[in-house]
Amino acid sequence: MSDFAATDVAFTGIRFVRHNLRTVAIWAAVQLVLSIALQVAIVATMGPAMASFRSLGTRPNPQQSLAMIQNILPFEGVAILVSLVIYAIVYATMNRAVLRPADSGFAFLRLGMDEVRQFLLLLIWVVLGFVFEIVVAIVAGIVFGLAFGLGRTSQPFVPVLMVVVMLAVTFLAWTPFSLCFAETFDRKRVMPFDSLRLVGPRYWKVCGAYALVLVVGFVVWLLATIIAVALVGAVGGGLTMASLLARPPVATVGAVFALPSLIALLIGAVLTPLLWTLLLMPAPEIYRQLSGRADPALDPSTFD
C-alpha cells in the first residue's frame, strides 16, 4: 500500500487555487448567483413566518411559538434537502478536480450519477451523524454531570468543555471514514464504510493531516475576513468583523439587494470556494495516494 506526506496533502487546495484561478473564479460566480437566488427564495417563502417568530420576543407564548415552528418546519425541510444537493455537487466537484483533473469542462461542475451517489452518501452520514451526536451528547452530559455536579451553576466552563469534547470525539470518530466520498466517486458505488481499511494503519497520520488542514483553513478565513473588512471600510461600507460573523437575517426581497447584504454575499461567494478547496481536497488526495487507483499520468499534485 502507498503512503502520503501529511504536510503535502494538507496544501492540496492551496496548490489547486494557485494553478486554477479561472476555475475558482467560476465557482465564486456560481456561488454568488446561487446565494442570491437562495436568499430571495428564503425571504419570499419564509420571510413573513420568520418575522412573526422574531416578533414574539424573548418570552413568547408557548402555543404561539409552536404554531410558528409548525409553519417554518416545512421550509426548513426543503432547505435541508437543497443543502444536501448543493453539498453533493460540491463533494463531487472537489473529488473530480483531484481524481479526474483532465475532466475539467466548466470548472469540474456536473449534474449526473456521480452527484447522485454523493447525495445518497451524504444522506446516510447525516442520519448516522445525527444519531452519533445524540449519543455523544448524552454520554458527555452524564460524565460532566457526575464530575461537576448536576445542579451546580459555579462551573460556567462546563458547557464549553462539553462542546469541545463533542467536536474532538466527532473528529476522531469521522477520520477513519473520511475517504468514503472519494472512494464512492472513484468506484462509482456508494461505499460509506470501506475507507476504514485504507485509513486504518495510518489513522493518526490522517488525523494530523486534517488537523493541519483545519489550521490552514482557519488562518485563510481569518486573513480573508480581515482584508474584506478593511477594504469595505476603506470605501465607507461600514462593515465590521462582528457584522460579518452575526449578520441579522433579511426580512424582505429588497433587503437582499441592499448594499450591506450584497457586500456580504459577494465576500461569501469569494471565500466559500477557497474554503471548499482547502478543506475538501485533501481527503481525495489522500485517497488517491493510498489507493493507487487513480491514473499516475493524471497526478494533480502540480495542477498544471
C-alpha positions in Angstrom: 0.0 0.0 0.0 1.2 3.5 -0.8 1.9 6.2 1.7 1.5 10.0 1.8 3.1 13.1 3.3 0.7 14.9 5.7 2.2 18.3 5.1 1.9 17.7 1.3 -1.7 16.7 1.2 -2.7 19.5 3.6 -1.8 22.1 1.0 -3.6 20.4 -1.9 -6.2 23.0 -2.0 -3.7 25.9 -2.0 -1.8 24.4 -4.9 -5.1 24.0 -6.8 -6.1 27.6 -6.3 -2.7 28.9 -7.3 -2.8 27.0 -10.6 -6.6 27.2 -11.3 -7.6 30.8 -10.6 -10.1 30.8 -13.5 -11.8 27.7 -12.1 -12.1 29.2 -8.7 -13.5 32.4 -10.2 -16.2 30.4 -11.9 -17.0 28.7 -8.6 -17.2 32.1 -7.0 -19.6 33.4 -9.7 -21.8 30.4 -9.4 -21.8 30.7 -5.6 -22.8 34.3 -5.8 -25.7 33.7 -8.1 -26.8 30.7 -6.1 -26.6 32.6 -2.8 -28.7 35.5 -4.1 -31.3 33.1 -5.5 -31.5 31.1 -2.3 -31.8 34.3 -0.2 -34.6 35.6 -2.4 -36.3 32.2 -2.2 -36.0 32.0 1.6 -37.3 35.5 2.1 -40.1 35.1 -0.3 -41.3 31.8 1.3 -40.2 32.1 4.9 -39.8 35.8 5.4 -43.3 36.5 7.0 -43.1 33.4 9.2 -39.6 34.3 10.4 -40.5 37.9 11.0 -43.5 36.8 13.1 -41.4 34.3 15.0 -38.8 37.0 15.9 -41.6 39.4 16.9 -42.7 37.1 19.7 -39.8 38.4 21.9 -37.7 36.7 24.5 -40.7 35.2 26.5 -43.2 34.1 23.9 -46.4 32.3 24.5 -45.7 28.5 24.1 -48.8 28.0 21.9 -47.8 30.8 19.6 -44.2 29.6 19.4 -45.4 26.0 18.5 -47.7 27.4 15.8 -44.9 29.5 14.3 -42.5 26.5 14.4 -45.1 24.3 12.6 -45.3 27.0 9.9 -41.5 27.1 9.5 -40.7 23.4 9.6 -41.8 22.5 6.0 -39.5 25.3 4.7 -36.6 24.0 6.9 -37.1 20.5 5.5 -36.8 21.9 2.0 -33.8 24.0 3.0 -32.0 20.8 4.3 -32.8 18.9 1.1 -31.4 21.8 -1.0 -28.3 22.0 1.2 -27.7 18.2 0.7 -28.0 18.6 -3.1 -25.6 21.5 -3.1 -23.0 19.7 -1.0 -23.3 16.6 -3.1 -22.4 18.7 -6.1 -19.5 20.3 -4.1 -18.1 17.0 -3.0 -18.3 15.5 -6.5 -16.6 18.6 -7.9 -13.8 18.5 -5.4 -13.3 14.8 -6.0 -13.4 15.2 -9.8 -10.8 18.0 -9.6 -8.3 15.7 -7.7 -9.1 12.3 -9.1 -10.0 13.3 -12.7 -8.1 16.5 -13.4 -8.4 16.0 -17.2 -12.3 16.2 -16.8 -12.2 19.9 -16.3 -15.0 21.1 -18.5 -16.9 24.0 -17.0 -14.8 24.1 -13.8 -15.4 20.4 -13.0 -19.1 21.1 -12.3 -21.6 18.4 -13.4 -25.0 17.0 -12.7 -25.0 13.2 -13.1 -24.7 9.9 -11.3 -21.5 11.0 -9.5 -23.5 13.7 -7.8 -26.4 11.3 -7.1 -24.1 8.9 -5.3 -22.5 11.7 -3.3 -26.1 12.8 -2.3 -27.0 9.3 -1.1 -23.8 9.0 0.8 -24.4 12.4 2.4 -27.9 11.3 3.4 -26.5 8.2 5.1 -23.9 10.1 7.0 -26.3 12.9 8.1 -28.6 10.2 9.6 -25.7 8.3 11.3 -24.1 11.6 12.4 -27.3 12.8 14.0 -27.7 9.6 16.0 -24.0 9.7 16.9 -24.2 13.3 18.2 -27.2 12.4 20.3 -25.4 9.5 21.9 -22.2 11.6 22.5 -24.2 14.4 24.0 -26.0 12.1 26.4 -22.7 10.4 27.4 -20.9 13.7 27.8 -23.8 15.1 29.8 -23.8 12.2 32.2 -20.0 12.3 32.6 -19.8 16.0 33.1 -22.8 16.0 35.4 -21.2 13.4 37.6 -17.9 15.1 37.5 -19.1 18.7 38.3 -22.5 18.2 39.9 -25.8 18.3 38.0 -27.2 21.2 40.0 -24.2 23.4 40.3 -24.0 26.8 38.5 -20.5 27.6 39.6 -18.9 25.8 36.6 -19.6 28.1 33.6 -16.8 26.4 31.6 -18.6 23.0 31.6 -20.9 23.7 28.5 -17.9 25.0 26.6 -15.8 22.0 27.6 -18.7 19.7 26.6 -18.8 21.2 23.1 -15.0 20.9 22.7 -15.1 17.3 23.8 -18.0 16.5 21.4 -16.2 18.2 18.5 -13.0 16.3 19.3 -14.8 12.9 19.6 -16.6 13.6 16.3 -13.4 14.5 14.6 -11.6 11.3 15.8 -14.6 9.1 15.0 -15.1 10.5 11.5 -11.5 10.3 10.4 -11.5 6.5 9.6 -14.4 7.0 7.2 -13.4 10.4 5.8 -12.2 8.9 2.4 -15.6 7.5 1.7 -16.7 10.3 -0.6 -13.6 10.0 -2.7 -13.9 6.2 -2.8 -17.6 6.4 -3.7 -16.7 8.8 -6.5 -13.8 6.7 -7.8 -15.5 3.3 -7.6 -18.9 4.5 -8.8 -20.9 2.9 -6.0 -22.0 4.1 -2.5 -19.3 3.0 0.0 -19.8 4.6 3.4 -17.5 2.4 5.4 -14.9 0.8 3.1 -12.3 3.6 3.5 -11.7 2.3 7.0 -9.3 -0.3 5.6 -7.3 2.5 3.8 -7.1 4.8 6.8 -6.6 2.1 9.5 -2.8 1.7 9.7 -2.3 5.4 9.2 -5.1 6.7 11.4 -3.0 9.2 13.4 -1.2 10.4 10.3 -4.5 11.1 8.6 -5.7 12.9 11.8 -2.6 15.0 11.8 -3.1 16.0 8.1 -6.7 17.0 8.8 -5.7 19.0 11.9 -3.2 20.9 9.7 -5.9 21.4 7.1 -8.2 23.0 9.8 -5.4 25.3 11.0 -4.6 26.4 7.5 -8.3 26.9 6.7 -8.9 29.0 9.8 -5.9 31.2 9.1 -7.0 31.7 5.5 -10.6 32.5 6.7 -9.3 34.9 9.3 -7.0 36.8 6.9 -9.6 37.0 4.2 -12.2 38.3 6.6 -9.8 41.0 8.0 -8.9 42.0 4.4 -12.6 42.2 3.5 -13.5 44.3 6.5 -10.6 46.6 5.7 -11.5 47.0 2.0 -15.2 47.7 2.7 -14.3 50.1 5.5 -12.0 52.0 3.1 -14.9 52.7 0.8 -17.2 53.6 3.6 -19.2 50.4 3.7 -19.5 50.3 7.4 -18.8 46.6 7.6 -17.2 45.2 10.8 -16.0 41.8 11.9 -19.0 41.5 14.2 -21.4 42.2 11.4 -19.8 39.5 9.2 -20.0 36.9 12.0 -23.5 37.7 13.1 -25.5 39.3 10.4 -29.2 39.7 11.2 -31.4 37.8 8.7 -33.0 39.9 6.0 -36.8 40.0 6.0 -37.6 41.4 2.5 -36.5 40.8 -1.0 -35.4 44.4 -1.3 -33.1 43.9 1.7 -31.4 41.1 -0.1 -30.2 43.6 -2.8 -29.3 46.3 -0.3 -25.6 47.2 -0.3 -24.6 45.6 3.1 -26.3 42.3 2.1 -24.8 42.3 -1.4 -21.3 43.0 0.0 -21.6 40.2 2.5 -22.9 37.8 -0.2 -20.0 38.8 -2.5 -17.4 38.2 0.2 -19.0 34.9 1.0 -19.0 33.9 -2.7 -15.3 34.5 -2.9 -14.4 33.0 0.4 -16.5 29.8 0.2 -14.8 28.2 -2.9 -11.5 28.9 -1.3 -12.5 27.1 1.9 -14.0 24.3 -0.2 -10.7 23.6 -1.9 -8.7 23.9 1.3 -10.9 21.7 3.5 -12.3 19.1 1.0 -9.5 18.4 -1.5 -7.0 16.8 1.0 -9.3 13.8 1.5 -9.4 12.7 -2.2 -5.7 13.4 -2.5 -5.0 11.1 0.5 -7.3 8.5 -1.1 -5.5 8.9 -4.5 -2.2 8.3 -2.9 -3.2 5.4 -0.6 -5.4 3.5 -3.1 -3.2 3.8 -6.2 -6.4 3.5 -8.3 -6.1 6.9 -10.0 -4.0 7.1 -13.2 -0.5 8.3 -12.3 -0.4 10.2 -15.6 -3.1 12.4 -14.2 -1.3 13.2 -10.9 -2.9 16.5 -9.8 -0.1 17.4 -7.4 1.1 20.2 -9.7 -2.2 21.1 -11.2 -0.6 22.4 -14.4 
